[in-house]
Amino acid sequence: MSLIHYVTQIQFDFGAVMLLPQECERAGIRRPLVVTDAGVRAAGVLQRALDAMSGSSCAVFDQTPSNPTEAAVRAAVEVFQREGCDGLVAVGGGSSIDLAKGVAIAATHPGPLKTYATIEGGSPKITERVAPLIAVPTTAGTGSEVARGAIVIVDDGRKLGFHSWHLVPKTAICDPELTLGLPAGLTAATGMDAIAHCMETFMSAAFNPPADGIALDGLERGWAHIGRACSNGADREARRQMMSASMQGAMAFQKGLGCVHSLSHSLGGVNPRLHHGTLNAMFLPAVVRFNAQADSVRSERRLERMAHAMGLASAGDIPDAILEMNARLGLPAGLAAMGVERACFGKVIDGALADHCHKTNPRLAGAEDYREMLEASM
């Protein structure tokens, strides 16, 4: 049986950040903790959100790390409780939004955070008691603003997923204006993250036609506009289309992801300094080649349909097209260029086999398959 559920209220337009006060009121949030990071503050984007809420009382936590950790969740919970907050507003990329979801759990549920991790059987333990959250993305990549999950590195070093419909933000405020001027490198890495979401979701064997349609349309938008967004950070139409592709990828990936994310979650846990979206871009070509042998991918012509959305002549062109796009966008040539060494492969493979995305890949990978994908991505 397939559970198909879409998703939350979305305010999508240039200038939509000004709707924050009314959306806080609708969610019953009177004193939010605004969760963000130092980069968003330094860029002046946080101030735009605070200006929109100028008549509201709020507190700020701006120490979100690039890969959110349980330690950072605890630090934010301390501020949440000390300041008497009753909800959260996440302003930033996927890291800030995921950290806020961790706070939403930890501030209202007992015990260590790993208790609520998906692979620990924790999803049913996440209840309606979670603190309400409004998400304001400032990058076009993770789509966490419309997703039911979060990724957090817990105290034992594992990079774990937390999934519950209670974690879906009450409102996603998607304002492409907040992404104008985002540096080209970050635009590329987050944009390829969105494209990976669309591609992996579409390849997944689970039956969810609405997700397939949303993912394929998101892929077409993202692939056509990521170059424009990187070459001209002020291109409003490119920014709008990339934010839509990001949102669509996450609306669709409730269907399930696959080996790209199993590997990037695991390697990102081994080395938290590595950017998740960049890792996805590195792994996509090898995983597409691996998935080409899956019965569901072949019988439903999924690679051919992706190739059409990408403007390519044939399915066989997809891996090389991704490699060429990565080069065009200035992303690393492979894992080795990111400082990854083969000595970590064993630990990465163990993590990938245990990851919550492993079993939703259209072709089940074994340890040797993962080793070959890692080697091909070097």
C-alpha positions, 0 to 999 in steps of 0.5 A, a space after each residue: 500500500 502506498 501512503 500519498 500525503 501532500 504536504 503543507 501550506 506554502 507561500 511562494 513569491 518574491 517578497 513572501 518573507 513579509 508574511 511571517 507575522 501572519 503565518 506565525 499567528 496562524 500557527 499559534 506562535 507568539 514568541 518564536 526562536 529564530 534558528 539561523 547561521 552566522 552566514 545568513 546573519 552576515 549576509 543581511 538575510 536574517 535581518 530581513 526576516 527580523 524586520 518583517 517580524 518587527 512587531 513581534 517578540 522573538 529570540 535568535 539562535 545563529 550558531 547552526 553548523 554546516 551539518 547540524 549536530 545534536 550538540 547544536 540542538 541542545 544549545 538551541 533548546 537551552 535558548 528556546 527554554 530560557 527565552 520562553 519560546 513557543 515555536 520556531 522560525 528557521 531562516 536559512 538553508 537545509 542545515 538551519 531548517 533541520 536543526 530547528 526540526 531537531 529542536 522541535 523534537 528535543 524541546 518537547 520530548 524526553 531522552 537523547 535525540 537518537 531515540 527518535 531516529 528513523 533507523 532506531 524505530 523512533 518515528 512513532 515516538 515523535 508526537 503532536 507535542 513537537 514545537 510548531 515550525 515555520 521554514 524560510 529557506 534561503 537556498 534552493 537545495 534541500 527542500 526541507 521546508 516542505 519535508 517531513 524529515 531532518 538529518 542530524 549528526 547525533 552524539 555517537 557520530 552517526 548522521 541519522 534521519 528523523 521522519 514524522 509528519 509532525 515535523 513538517 513545517 506549518 508554513 513554508 515561506 519560499 521567497 526567491 528574493 532571499 536567494 538573489 546574490 547567493 554565491 555561485 559555489 553554494 548555488 551550484 551545490 544546493 542546486 545539484 542537491 535539488 536535482 538529485 532529489 528529483 532524479 532519485 525520487 523518480 528512479 525509486 520503484 515505489 508507486 506514487 504517481 503524484 511524486 513522479 510527476 512533481 519530480 520530473 517537472 522539478 528536474 526539468 526546471 532545475 536542469 534548465 536553470 541551474 547554469 543561469 542561476 550560477 552565472 548571474 546571481 541576480 537572475 530573478 527567473 532562474 532563482 524562482 525556478 531553482 526554488 521551485 525545483 528545490 521545493 518540488 524535489 522535497 515534496 516528491 521524495 517522501 516516495 523514497 530516495 536511494 544510493 546517492 543519499 545513502 552514500 552522502 549521508 554516510 560519508 557526511 557523517 564520517 567527515 562533517 565538513 563535506 557539503 551534502 549537495 556536493 556529495 550528491 552531485 559526485 555520486 549521481 553518475 555512478 548511481 544512475 549507471 547502477 540503477 540502469 539495470 533495475 527492472 522497474 527503471 527499464 520497464 517504465 523507461 524512467 531513464 529515458 523520461 529523465 533524459 527527455 526532461 533534461 533535453 538529452 538525446 538518450 538515457 545513456 547520456 545522463 551520467 556524462 551530462 551530470 559530470 559535464 554539468 558539475 564541471 561547468 558549475 565549478 564543482 569538484 571533479 570527484 571525491 578525491 578533489 574533496 579530500 576523500 581517501 579510500 581508507 574511509 570506504 569501509 566505514 562509509 559502506 557500513 553506514 550506507 547499508 544502514 541508512 534509511 534511504 538504502 532500501 528505497 533504491 530501485 536496485 538493492 545494493 550490496 557492500 561491493 556495489 557501494 565500493 564500486 560506486 565510491 571508486 567510480 566517484 573518486 
